[in-house]
Amino acid sequence: MPDIDIDFADRNDLLDKLKHRVAKLDNGKKHNTGVYFTEVPHDPATNLSTLDYDTAEQRKYFKIDCLNVSIYKDIQDEKHLETLMNKEPVWELLEAQDFVDKVFHINGHSEILKKLKPRNIKQLAAVLAIIRPSKRYLLNESWDKIMQEVWVKPTDDKYFFKKSHATSYAVAVVVHMNLICEQLEKNEKQST
């Protein structure tokens, strides 16, 4: 089954409008982001699926992860988003801890970014994968070796990032970088 994640500025805007069931983890607790938009066996009092999401998937129920990504709250419209996505960011900013600590998904990882110095979306996606435990061993390797191995599925059970997810998040990081720079420029113009 495909793994579908959809980003929202506020996922409740969608979930308040659509009938859904909340996915359940194998420990019985609520899945943080997973929902079913189809009928799945559930507790009518809590709306929580009675099947953990692995069992539900085996029975062909289709879970979608609806994620809150707060950076989208500052996006004005689709054209604004496309502009931010397509603008080449100032990659050198990823070497400044105070900047990195403001950026979605990479905050707290400034040392890795300083070491690897990504200069495009593919390299940034690889960095996002290297942050995860199963690919951390690539931290001290060349970009050639990193790109050969980073998307190979690991044989251990350690958490890793698939290429599609990492690339999507790399684009979101670029959007956030450009949004921060845009807001700083706007604030600077207003103060002069």
N, CA, C and O of each residue as an XYZ file, in Angstrom:
768
protein
N       0.838     -1.186      0.000
C       0.000      0.000      0.000
C       0.880      1.246      0.000
O       1.932      1.274      0.639
N       0.446      2.261     -0.713
C       1.228      3.499     -0.695
C       1.148      4.190      0.662
O       0.198      4.004      1.422
N       2.161      4.980      0.940
C       2.215      5.750      2.179
C       1.946      7.206      1.802
O       2.804      7.864      1.214
N       0.776      7.705      2.133
C       0.373      9.049      1.725
C       0.395      9.981      2.927
O      -0.257      9.724      3.939
N       1.151     11.065      2.805
C       1.180     12.149      3.789
C       0.691     13.407      3.076
O       1.113     13.693      1.956
N      -0.189     14.148      3.717
C      -0.652     15.418      3.169
C      -0.424     16.485      4.236
O      -0.824     16.329      5.390
N       0.225     17.564      3.826
C       0.548     18.656      4.747
C      -0.559     19.705      4.749
O      -1.128     20.037      3.709
N      -0.849     20.220      5.947
C      -1.846     21.269      6.123
C      -1.303     22.321      7.076
O      -0.518     22.015      7.973
N      -1.725     23.560      6.873
C      -1.400     24.598      7.850
C      -2.076     24.233      9.174
O      -1.490     24.389     10.245
N      -3.318     23.745      9.084
C      -4.058     23.276     10.263
C      -4.947     22.119      9.811
O      -5.975     22.334      9.170
N      -4.557     20.918     10.138
C      -5.282     19.735      9.673
C      -6.734     19.694     10.156
O      -7.581     19.056      9.531
N      -7.015     20.370     11.257
C      -8.387     20.383     11.766
C      -9.351     21.106     10.835
O     -10.553     20.842     10.863
N      -8.836     22.018     10.007
C      -9.694     22.663      9.010
C     -10.315     21.616      8.097
O     -11.477     21.746      7.712
N      -9.564     20.584      7.748
C     -10.070     19.495      6.916
C     -10.889     18.511      7.745
O     -12.015     18.168      7.387
N     -10.310     18.062      8.856
C     -10.949     17.004      9.637
C     -12.280     17.433     10.234
O     -13.150     16.593     10.466
N     -12.452     18.717     10.485
C     -13.739     19.204     10.989
C     -14.833     19.117      9.930
O     -16.020     19.130     10.255
N     -14.433     19.027      8.668
C     -15.405     19.029      7.564
C     -15.695     17.643      6.995
O     -16.726     17.434      6.355
N     -14.784     16.696      7.229
C     -14.941     15.376      6.615
C     -15.078     14.282      7.663
O     -14.391     14.279      8.684
N     -15.981     13.358      7.383
C     -16.129     12.196      8.251
C     -14.864     11.351      8.149
O     -14.385     11.062      7.052
N     -14.334     10.960      9.293
C     -13.103     10.180      9.310
C     -13.045      9.351     10.589
O     -13.786      9.586     11.544
N     -12.156      8.391     10.578
C     -11.868      7.561     11.746
C     -10.393      7.728     12.075
O      -9.566      7.851     11.171
N     -10.058      7.734     13.344
C      -8.678      7.928     13.792
C      -7.952      6.589     13.814
O      -8.458      5.602     14.349
N      -6.766      6.568     13.228
C      -5.952      5.350     13.210
C      -5.394      5.067     14.603
O      -5.243      5.964     15.432
N      -5.092      3.780     14.831
C      -4.581      3.346     16.130
C      -3.224      2.697     15.964
O      -2.991      1.962     15.005
N      -2.321      2.971     16.909
C      -1.010      2.337     16.941
C      -1.132      0.926     17.509
O      -2.165      0.574     18.078
N      -0.090      0.124     17.358
C      -0.157     -1.245     17.869
C      -0.162     -1.314     19.391
O      -0.491     -2.355     19.961
N       0.202     -0.207     20.064
C       0.132     -0.182     21.530
C      -1.242      0.264     22.036
O      -1.444      0.429     23.239
N      -2.180      0.458     21.111
C      -3.540      0.832     21.480
C      -3.793      2.322     21.551
O      -4.937      2.752     21.700
N      -2.739      3.116     21.445
C      -2.898      4.561     21.521
C      -3.249      5.146     20.156
O      -3.075      4.503     19.120
N      -3.739      6.357     20.181
C      -4.119      7.081     18.983
C      -2.888      7.408     18.139
O      -1.863      7.845     18.664
N      -3.000      7.194     16.831
C      -1.954      7.600     15.890
C      -1.995      9.126     15.809
O      -3.076      9.707     15.709
N      -0.843      9.776     15.851
C      -0.807     11.243     15.871
C      -1.376     11.893     14.622
O      -1.971     12.967     14.700
N      -1.202     11.259     13.475
C      -1.611     11.914     12.225
C      -2.512     11.074     11.344
O      -3.187     11.619     10.472
N      -2.545      9.761     11.542
C      -3.243      8.864     10.633
C      -4.747      8.855     10.808
O      -5.257      8.790     11.926
N      -5.454      8.920      9.680
C      -6.912      8.843      9.680
C      -7.374      7.995      8.500
O      -6.638      7.789      7.535
N      -8.596      7.514      8.599
C      -9.257      6.796      7.515
C     -10.461      7.620      7.091
O     -11.234      8.085      7.928
N     -10.613      7.797      5.795
C     -11.788      8.503      5.282
C     -12.815      7.505      4.773
O     -13.787      7.880      4.117
N     -12.596      6.247      5.075
C     -13.548      5.185      4.770
C     -13.942      4.531      6.093
O     -13.299      4.752      7.119
N     -14.984      3.740      6.060
C     -15.399      3.036      7.273
C     -14.368      1.983      7.632
O     -13.967      1.170      6.799
N     -13.958      2.012      8.855
C     -13.048      1.023      9.411
C     -13.655      0.650     10.769
O     -14.247      1.513     11.417
N     -13.530     -0.595     11.221
C     -14.067     -0.914     12.543
C     -13.525      0.071     13.581
O     -12.319      0.306     13.663
N     -14.435      0.638     14.368
C     -14.019      1.693     15.303
C     -14.912      1.708     16.537
O     -16.010      1.152     16.543
N     -14.418      2.348     17.561
C     -15.182      2.568     18.788
C     -16.049      3.801     18.548
O     -15.509      4.886     18.335
N     -17.367      3.672     18.577
C     -18.226      4.823     18.273
C     -18.110      5.962     19.297
O     -18.423      7.109     18.978
N     -17.672      5.659     20.506
C     -17.539      6.710     21.520
C     -16.289      7.565     21.301
O     -16.294      8.765     21.572
N     -15.212      6.933     20.804
C     -13.948      7.668     20.655
C     -13.561      7.948     19.204
O     -12.667      8.754     18.946
N     -14.227      7.289     18.256
C     -13.917      7.399     16.831
C     -12.576      6.729     16.491
O     -12.097      6.852     15.363
N     -11.970      6.025     17.454
C     -10.685      5.369     17.273
C     -10.885      3.993     16.646
O     -11.738      3.218     17.078
N     -10.093      3.705     15.632
C     -10.147      2.404     14.990
C      -9.907      1.309     16.032
O      -9.113      1.489     16.955
N     -10.584      0.193     15.882
C     -10.345     -0.931     16.785
C      -9.211     -1.817     16.264
O      -8.779     -2.748     16.944
N      -8.734     -1.519     15.057
C      -7.614     -2.247     14.466
C      -6.378     -1.354     14.487
O      -6.463     -0.166     14.176
N      -5.220     -1.926     14.854
C      -4.007     -1.112     14.715
C      -3.772     -0.901     13.218
O      -4.280     -1.662     12.394
N      -3.004      0.129     12.871
C      -2.909      0.504     11.459
C      -2.237     -0.565     10.590
O      -2.527     -0.638      9.396
N      -1.350     -1.394     11.149
C      -0.759     -2.484     10.364
C      -1.811     -3.529     10.014
O      -1.876     -3.992      8.875
N      -2.631     -3.899     10.989
C      -3.705     -4.862     10.743
C      -4.725     -4.281      9.772
O      -5.206     -4.972      8.874
N      -5.047     -3.005      9.959
C      -5.995     -2.345      9.049
C      -5.443     -2.357      7.624
O      -6.188     -2.590      6.672
N      -4.149     -2.107      7.474
C      -3.552     -2.114      6.139
C      -3.625     -3.511      5.520
O      -3.909     -3.649      4.331
N      -3.367     -4.552      6.329
C      -3.461     -5.924      5.836
C      -4.877     -6.230      5.348
O      -5.071     -7.033      4.435
N      -5.852     -5.586      5.965
C      -7.252     -5.788      5.567
C      -7.692     -4.801      4.489
O      -8.877     -4.695      4.171
N      -6.717     -4.080      3.933
C      -6.916     -3.167      2.801
C      -7.621     -1.859      3.154
O      -8.198     -1.215      2.278
N      -7.582     -1.468      4.405
C      -8.044     -0.123      4.773
C      -6.904      0.847      4.477
O      -5.736      0.535      4.704
N      -7.250      2.003      3.979
C      -6.261      2.956      3.480
C      -6.135      4.143      4.424
O      -7.047      4.960      4.546
N      -4.977      4.222      5.092
C      -4.710      5.306      6.038
C      -4.010      6.450      5.326
O      -3.139      6.233      4.483
N      -4.398      7.663      5.672
C      -3.719      8.865      5.184
C      -3.237      9.639      6.400
O      -3.981      9.846      7.358
N      -1.971     10.064      6.344
C      -1.423     10.897      7.415
C      -1.650     12.358      7.057
O      -1.103     12.858      6.074
N      -2.453     13.032      7.856
C      -2.736     14.460      7.679
C      -1.851     15.210      8.678
O      -2.074     15.153      9.887
N      -0.859     15.901      8.159
C       0.171     16.506      8.998
C      -0.020     18.013      9.146
O      -0.340     18.710      8.184
N       0.182     18.497     10.360
C       0.227     19.944     10.590
C       1.625     20.439     10.261
O       2.607     19.996     10.857
N       1.707     21.348      9.321
C       2.981     21.971      8.960
C       2.743     23.475      9.050
O       2.223     24.104      8.129
N       3.139     24.020     10.182
C       2.774     25.401     10.514
C       3.348     26.436      9.565
O       2.841     27.556      9.509
N       4.389     26.098      8.816
C       4.952     27.092      7.892
C       3.921     27.543      6.858
O       4.021     28.651      6.333
N       2.944     26.708      6.563
C       1.956     27.054      5.546
C       0.990     28.139      6.003
O       0.270     28.705      5.181
N       0.963     28.436      7.283
C       0.085     29.504      7.777
C       0.489     30.866      7.219
O      -0.345     31.764      7.104
N       1.771     31.021      6.872
C       2.257     32.296      6.344
C       2.280     32.348      4.818
O       2.736     33.335      4.239
N       1.799     31.308      4.173
C       1.730     31.288      2.714
C       0.432     31.983      2.302
O      -0.652     31.625      2.763
N       0.558     32.974      1.434
C      -0.597     33.787      1.048
C      -1.556     33.060      0.105
O      -2.775     33.122      0.267
N      -0.986     32.374     -0.876
C      -1.800     31.681     -1.875
C      -0.895     30.735     -2.674
O       0.300     30.627     -2.400
N      -1.475     30.062     -3.652
C      -0.718     29.083     -4.428
C       0.444     29.728     -5.181
O       1.528     29.149     -5.251
N       0.234     30.911     -5.741
C       1.301     31.607     -6.470
C       2.467     31.936     -5.526
O       3.630     31.777     -5.896
N       2.153     32.389     -4.319
C       3.183     32.696     -3.332
C       3.981     31.433     -2.995
O       5.209     31.474     -2.911
N       3.285     30.320     -2.804
C       3.955     29.048     -2.516
C       4.880     28.652     -3.668
O       6.021     28.255     -3.433
N       4.404     28.755     -4.895
C       5.222     28.392     -6.051
C       6.459     29.275     -6.154
O       7.543     28.798     -6.490
N       6.295     30.562     -5.865
C       7.433     31.483     -5.890
C       8.473     31.060     -4.866
O       9.665     31.019     -5.170
N       8.032     30.746     -3.656
C       8.954     30.330     -2.596
C       9.617     28.991     -2.915
O      10.783     28.780     -2.583
N       8.879     28.092     -3.554
C       9.422     26.777     -3.917
C      10.487     26.896     -5.000
O      11.488     26.181     -4.976
N      10.273     27.787     -5.935
C      11.133     27.867     -7.114
C      12.292     28.849     -6.981
O      13.161     28.910     -7.851
N      12.307     29.610     -5.904
C      13.402     30.557     -5.687
C      14.597     29.812     -5.092
O      14.459     29.067     -4.122
N      15.760     30.024     -5.684
C      16.977     29.400     -5.166
C      17.277     30.019     -3.795
O      17.431     31.236     -3.696
N      17.361     29.218     -2.757
C      17.636     29.785     -1.432
C      19.117     30.154     -1.287
O      19.952     29.769     -2.105
N      19.409     30.884     -0.259
C      20.804     31.176      0.089
C      21.294     29.971      0.888
O      21.119     29.906      2.105
N      21.904     29.025      0.191
C      22.297     27.758      0.805
C      23.264     27.956      1.965
O      23.264     27.171      2.913
N      24.078     28.987      1.898
C      25.066     29.239      2.952
C      24.399     29.500      4.307
O      25.029     29.330      5.351
N      23.137     29.909      4.293
C      22.424     30.121      5.557
C      22.322     28.838      6.373
O      22.149     28.886      7.590
N      22.429     27.690      5.706
C      22.356     26.411      6.410
C      23.607     26.126      7.236
O      23.678     25.119      7.941
N      24.587     27.012      7.145
C      25.793     26.881      7.955
C      25.733     27.772      9.190
O      26.670     27.790      9.988
N      24.637     28.512      9.353
C      24.477     29.417     10.496
C      23.459     28.830     11.472
O      22.275     28.734     11.149
N      23.906     28.444     12.644
C      23.045     27.776     13.620
C      21.816     28.608     13.972
O      20.720     28.059     14.091
N      21.974     29.922     14.141
C      20.818     30.738     14.519
C      19.738     30.718     13.435
O      18.550     30.808     13.744
N      20.141     30.601     12.173
C      19.155     30.492     11.092
C      18.545     29.087     11.075
O      17.324     28.936     11.031
N      19.393     28.070     11.110
C      18.929     26.678     11.055
C      17.926     26.393     12.172
O      16.948     25.675     11.965
N      18.166     26.951     13.340
C      17.272     26.696     14.475
C      15.874     27.291     14.289
O      14.973     27.002     15.075
N      15.689     28.108     13.270
C      14.368     28.679     12.965
C      13.627     27.893     11.888
O      12.443     28.126     11.645
N      14.327     26.965     11.247
C      13.785     26.326     10.054
C      13.153     24.971     10.369
O      13.729     24.125     11.054
N      11.966     24.812      9.848
C      11.186     23.583      9.926
C      12.033     22.369      9.557
O      12.752     22.390      8.558
N      11.952     21.363     10.326
C      12.485     20.026     10.091
C      14.001     19.892     10.222
O      14.504     18.775     10.345
N      14.733     20.988     10.198
C      16.196     20.871     10.324
C      16.710     21.514     11.596
O      17.895     21.406     11.909
N      15.821     22.194     12.347
C      16.302     22.833     13.577
C      16.887     21.766     14.502
O      16.366     20.657     14.619
N      17.981     22.139     15.148
C      18.675     21.202     16.019
C      19.707     20.350     15.301
O      20.377     19.534     15.934
N      19.849     20.520     13.994
C      20.780     19.706     13.219
C      21.826     20.560     12.503
O      22.308     20.186     11.433
N      22.172     21.688     13.084
C      23.090     22.607     12.407
C      24.480     21.999     12.196
O      25.132     22.300     11.196
N      24.938     21.161     13.106
C      26.271     20.570     12.938
C      26.329     19.675     11.695
O      27.319     19.690     10.964
N      25.283     18.908     11.460
C      25.225     18.044     10.268
C      25.187     18.906      9.011
O      25.863     18.603      8.029
N      24.404     19.972      9.038
C      24.311     20.858      7.882
C      25.632     21.587      7.618
O      26.021     21.762      6.464
N      26.318     22.010      8.675
C      27.631     22.658      8.515
C      28.631     21.700      7.883
O      29.441     22.096      7.045
N      28.569     20.455      8.285
C      29.513     19.450      7.795
C      29.246     19.105      6.326
O      30.177     19.045      5.522
N      27.976     18.879      5.978
C      27.648     18.407      4.636
C      27.444     19.528      3.617
O      27.644     19.312      2.422
N      27.049     20.720      4.069
C      26.882     21.886      3.194
C      26.051     21.583      1.940
O      26.569     21.710      0.831
N      24.793     21.191      2.079
C      23.972     20.922      0.884
C      23.800     22.181      0.044
O      23.679     23.286      0.574
N      23.791     21.995     -1.284
C      23.674     23.119     -2.205
C      22.570     22.933     -3.252
O      22.492     23.677     -4.229
N      21.721     21.925     -3.029
C      20.567     21.730     -3.916
C      19.544     20.841     -3.197
O      19.818     20.306     -2.122
N      18.393     20.698     -3.791
C      17.293     19.924     -3.182
C      17.704     18.460     -2.975
O      17.410     17.882     -1.929
N      18.375     17.861     -3.953
C      18.773     16.448     -3.819
C      19.701     16.251     -2.628
O      19.546     15.296     -1.867
N      20.660     17.146     -2.467
C      21.582     17.029     -1.337
C      20.859     17.311     -0.023
O      21.114     16.638      0.975
N      19.967     18.289     -0.010
C      19.217     18.580      1.214
C      18.341     17.386      1.593
O      18.237     17.046      2.772
N      17.717     16.752      0.613
C      16.921     15.549      0.888
C      17.804     14.460      1.499
O      17.393     13.776      2.436
N      19.011     14.304      0.967
C      19.938     13.308      1.517
C      20.306     13.652      2.962
O      20.404     12.761      3.806
N      20.508     14.931      3.246
C      20.805     15.349      4.626
C      19.649     14.967      5.539
O      19.866     14.471      6.645
N      18.415     15.197      5.080
C      17.248     14.829      5.894
C      17.219     13.328      6.166
O      16.781     12.901      7.234
N      17.677     12.534      5.217
C      17.759     11.084      5.432
C      18.888     10.734      6.401
O      18.744      9.830      7.224
N      20.009     11.447      6.304
C      21.170     11.167      7.166
C      20.881     11.539      8.616
O      21.502     10.990      9.526
N      19.967     12.442      8.841
C      19.566     12.787     10.204
C      18.953     11.572     10.910
O      19.034     11.454     12.132
N      18.344     10.677     10.138
C      17.707      9.479     10.699
C      18.760      8.424     11.055
O      19.829      8.382     10.446
N      18.459      7.578     12.034
C      19.451      6.616     12.538
C      20.035      5.659     11.495
O      21.234      5.382     11.531
N      19.228      5.155     10.579
C      19.742      4.120      9.682
C      20.744      4.646      8.658
O      21.505      3.861      8.091
N      20.761      5.919      8.417
C      21.689      6.480      7.423
C      22.744      7.402      8.041
O      23.520      8.029      7.321
N      22.771      7.481      9.352
C      23.733      8.347     10.044
C      25.180      7.981      9.710
O      26.060      8.840      9.744
N      25.426      6.723      9.390
C      26.789      6.291      9.070
C      27.365      7.020      7.857
O      28.579      7.001      7.653
N      26.522      7.659      7.050
C      26.985      8.359      5.849
C      27.497      9.769      6.136
O      27.986     10.447      5.233
N      27.389     10.206      7.371
C      27.736     11.582      7.731
C      29.145     11.985      7.312
O      29.357     13.137      6.935
N      30.087     11.099      7.364
C      31.480     11.443      7.054
C      31.911     11.007      5.657
O      33.105     10.950      5.363
N      30.949     10.702      4.805
C      31.261     10.222      3.457
C      31.191     11.347      2.428
O      30.685     12.432      2.717
N      31.700     11.082      1.230
C      31.643     12.040      0.122
C      30.212     12.087     -0.419
O      29.416     11.176     -0.191
N      29.908     13.164     -1.138
C      28.570     13.255     -1.736
C      28.337     12.116     -2.724
O      27.212     11.630     -2.840
N      29.369     11.681     -3.436
C      29.201     10.564     -4.370
C      28.739      9.308     -3.637
O      27.784      8.652     -4.054
N      29.424      8.980     -2.544
C      29.043      7.779     -1.777
C      27.668      7.954     -1.133
O      26.858      7.027     -1.121
N      27.412      9.153     -0.595
C      26.105      9.415      0.016
C      24.994      9.153     -0.996
O      24.027      8.451     -0.699
N      25.137      9.718     -2.188
C      24.061      9.593     -3.181
C      23.917      8.151     -3.691
O      22.840      7.768     -4.149
N      24.977      7.356     -3.618
C      24.881      5.949     -4.013
C      24.110      5.120     -2.987
O      23.426      4.162     -3.348
N      24.221      5.490     -1.702
C      23.689      4.630     -0.641
C      22.487      5.164      0.117
O      21.765      4.388      0.742
N      22.254      6.462      0.078
C      21.270      7.045      0.991
C      19.843      6.534      0.755
O      19.053      6.475      1.697
N      19.502      6.166     -0.476
C      18.125      5.732     -0.752
C      17.967      4.222     -0.779
O      16.880      3.720     -1.066
N      19.042      3.485     -0.483
C      18.951      2.024     -0.406
C      18.245      1.661      0.897
O      18.638      2.100      1.977
N      17.200      0.853      0.772
C      16.444      0.461      1.967
C      17.345     -0.309      2.920
O      18.007     -1.265      2.516
N      17.373      0.109      4.194
C      18.246     -0.579      5.154
C      17.714     -1.971      5.501
O      16.518     -2.244      5.405
N      18.640     -2.837      5.907
C      18.243     -4.194      6.297
C      17.880     -4.273      7.774
O      17.242     -5.231      8.211
N      18.288     -3.262      8.545
C      17.927     -3.256      9.967
C      16.550     -2.597     10.138
O      15.953     -2.134      9.166
N      16.070     -2.562     11.338
C      14.754     -1.988     11.609
C      14.817     -0.531     12.022
O      13.824      0.027     12.487
N      15.986      0.095     11.856
C      16.112      1.493     12.255
C      15.299      2.382     11.323
O      15.109      2.078     10.146
N      14.827      3.490     11.891
C      14.009      4.425     11.141
C      14.816      5.077     10.026
O      15.957      5.488     10.238
N      14.228      5.169      8.845
C      14.875      5.836      7.721
C      13.836      6.638      6.945
O      12.630      6.459      7.118
N      14.325      7.517      6.095
C      13.473      8.375      5.284
C      13.507      7.878      3.848
O      14.583      7.714      3.272
N      12.348      7.640      3.270
C      12.272      7.279      1.860
C      12.589      8.515      1.019
O      12.397      9.647      1.464
N      13.070      8.287     -0.183
C      13.465      9.387     -1.067
C      12.304     10.346     -1.318
O      12.496     11.562     -1.303
N      11.117      9.823     -1.547
C       9.963     10.689     -1.844
C       9.646     11.598     -0.661
O       9.381     12.785     -0.848
N       9.673     11.056      0.548
C       9.400     11.862      1.734
C      10.500     12.902      1.949
O      10.223     14.075      2.198
N      11.735     12.458      1.848
C      12.860     13.367      2.081
C      12.859     14.507      1.070
O      13.123     15.655      1.430
N      12.566     14.205     -0.181
C      12.536     15.244     -1.213
C      11.405     16.225     -0.956
O      11.585     17.434     -1.105
N      10.252     15.722     -0.576
C       9.122     16.612     -0.258
C       9.467     17.533      0.903
O       9.186     18.730      0.861
N      10.073     16.973      1.929
C      10.452     17.797      3.079
C      11.574     18.766      2.723
O      11.624     19.872      3.262
N      12.476     18.370      1.823
C      13.534     19.289      1.390
C      12.926     20.506      0.697
O      13.376     21.633      0.905
N      11.916     20.279     -0.116
C      11.231     21.400     -0.775
C      10.550     22.277      0.279
O      10.592     23.504      0.183
N       9.930     21.663      1.272
C       9.297     22.444      2.347
C      10.337     23.248      3.125
O      10.063     24.376      3.534
N      11.515     22.685      3.333
C      12.594     23.411      4.011
C      12.991     24.629      3.180
O      13.182     25.716      3.725
N      13.116     24.456      1.869
C      13.449     25.583      0.990
C      12.356     26.647      1.058
O      12.657     27.839      1.121
N      11.102     26.229      1.046
C       9.991     27.180      1.180
C      10.143     27.965      2.472
O      10.009     29.189      2.479
N      10.423     27.265      3.568
C      10.542     27.936      4.855
C      11.758     28.856      4.895
O      11.677     29.959      5.436
N      12.882     28.418      4.332
C      14.063     29.278      4.263
C      13.745     30.578      3.526
O      14.064     31.671      3.995
N      13.111     30.434      2.362
C      12.781     31.615      1.563
C      11.726     32.482      2.242
O      11.750     33.707      2.121
N      10.816     31.854      2.946
C       9.788     32.604      3.680
C      10.422     33.417      4.809
O      10.072     34.579      5.011
N      11.341     32.816      5.534
C      12.038     33.538      6.608
C      12.795     34.732      6.026
O      12.733     35.834      6.569
N      13.506     34.513      4.925
C      14.258     35.611      4.295
C      13.308     36.699      3.799
O      13.591     37.889      3.941
N      12.196     36.294      3.224
C      11.196     37.258      2.749
C      10.661     38.104      3.905
O      10.520     39.320      3.782
N      10.369     37.456      5.011
C       9.855     38.175      6.191
C      10.916     39.104      6.778
O      10.594     40.210      7.212
N      12.178     38.667      6.798
C      13.259     39.526      7.287
C      13.426     40.760      6.402
O      13.604     41.869      6.906
N      13.368     40.568      5.082
C      13.461     41.698      4.148
C      12.306     42.673      4.340
O      12.493     43.890      4.325
N      11.122     42.123      4.518
C       9.924     42.958      4.721
C      10.073     43.776      6.005
O       9.786     44.973      6.016
N      10.520     43.133      7.084
C      10.708     43.827      8.359
C      11.781     44.905      8.243
O      11.655     45.980      8.830
N      12.835     44.614      7.485
C      13.912     45.575      7.302
C      13.419     46.813      6.541
O      13.754     47.944      6.895
N      12.621     46.582      5.496
C      12.067     47.703      4.714
C      11.146     48.560      5.566
O      11.142     49.784      5.438
N      10.360     47.924      6.442
C       9.430     48.665      7.289
C      10.151     49.496      8.333
O       9.649     50.537      8.758
N      11.321     49.045      8.746
C      12.045     49.763      9.791
C      12.895     50.922      9.238
O      13.398     51.742     10.006
N      13.053     50.986      7.910
C      13.846     52.080      7.330
C      12.998     53.196      6.777
O      13.531     54.178      6.260
